Amino acid sequence: MSGPLAEVAEQQGTHTRKRLGNIRNELGVFYMNQAATLQSEKEARRGVCAAEQELWRRSFSCFEKGLLDFQAICDLTNTTLLQCNMGRLMRICAQAHSQSEQPGHGEFSPEEALYYNKAVDYYTRALSVLGSRGSHAAVWDSVNWELSTTYFTLATLLQDHAPLSRKAQEQVEKEVTEAMLKSLRYCDLDTPSPRQPLYQYRAATIHHRLASMYHSCYRNQVGSEGLRKQHRSQAELHYCRASALFLSLSHTPCELLRTLLERVAFIQFTTSAQSSAAVKLKTLTGALEVMCDTRHAFNRIQKELQDAPLEDSTGSADGDDDSSCLNKEEVMRLIGVFEPSLSFLLLQLIKLSSKRKSSGQEDESVCVYRQVYSSLLRAEKEAPLVERIALYLQLLEQLTGNTHTPQSDTHSVT
């Protein structure tokens, strides 16, 4: 066959393989979607049915053959997208094996772990096919996001449904940390893109979950003082990073408020191991600084309330305003934590400060603490939500100028 004819034949062969690859990919997606639909309709039925398994088998077979077609013609983009579909199929298989919805069988199963790890493998292969973000930025970002999502889902399920009947608590914590940090690694916080706010939110959530885990470890750890110090340090680190990331997002006031309140509770708990009144005072003053940071969350909550003038002014959760994404029920729950937490913190500071021979400046601080404490006690609990938020902002503003410790690191936990 002459040169031109051979070239035409080669082009036709390439076109045919590409069409075959696309057809097989479409068939694979069809079977995969059928499996996902079947899974969503099975309600409380336990186990994986034969029909699901058959659909998985057909879908995987089509994807596998389509992958060979695209690899044969060196079609990197379609090879990558098909690897992503295989990763998605593995996640559907993992979800089908989930026992978290079943009463008495809430542990993360080995089958779930197996399929999530297979999904990670396919997404990782997809990235290796592309090599770099360079000429395939959109595809690269998509794979990156799916890989981060898979690690995050794996870590979340492992944390929320810990398989303690099979693994020690320490091993579960180690695996959760590893998966969360891997998810974080694929959160691109630096490259401007439509997904950047999603990456920021996920990164903040990861740090918050890790902080909460280390907080719990610190509370429950007995014996090893070195390990307790490590847990304390990690909890403080992740609380700081979670707070900073939630603060950078305009639509997460509840998450920011929850994180700051947990951090205050954590700092307060550390004082149980402190014998010196001076050290306790310094630590609790640092906790009050963190508490004052809640004004950023309340400012945003107030703005959302003011931007919804037709909403019930009492802040009732029965209001139905689609223009605001503010979860008023969650706000009310968090307020139920905020008020007693601030009151207790102020009471501790008043008692500790009163025991010391205070300078004039310290006396002024104690006076402010007393005024704010008294205002909290007299606050009308049935007042409209917008009025309660306004009061909190006013009281926090009073406290903001009276929370400076002599040391530069006011938020450090001693």
HELIX and SHEET records of a PDB file:
HELIX    1   1 GLY A    3  GLU A   41  1                                  39    
HELIX    2   2 ALA A   50  ALA A   72  1                                  23    
HELIX    3   3 LEU A   76  ALA A   96  1                                  21    
HELIX    4   4 PRO A  110  LEU A  130  1                                  21    
HELIX    5   5 GLY A  134  HIS A  136  5                                   3    
HELIX    6   6 ALA A  137  ASP A  160  1                                  24    
HELIX    7   7 GLN A  169  ARG A  185  1                                  17    
HELIX    8   8 GLN A  196  ASN A  220  1                                  25    
HELIX    9   9 GLU A  225  SER A  248  1                                  24    
HELIX   10  10 PRO A  253  THR A  270  1                                  18    
HELIX   11  11 THR A  271  ALA A  273  5                                   3    
HELIX   12  12 ALA A  277  CYS A  292  1                                  16    
HELIX   13  13 THR A  294  GLN A  306  1                                  13    
HELIX   14  14 LYS A  328  LYS A  355  1                                  28    
HELIX   15  15 GLY A  360  ARG A  378  1                                  19    
HELIX   16  16 LEU A  385  THR A  400  1                                  16    
END                                                                             
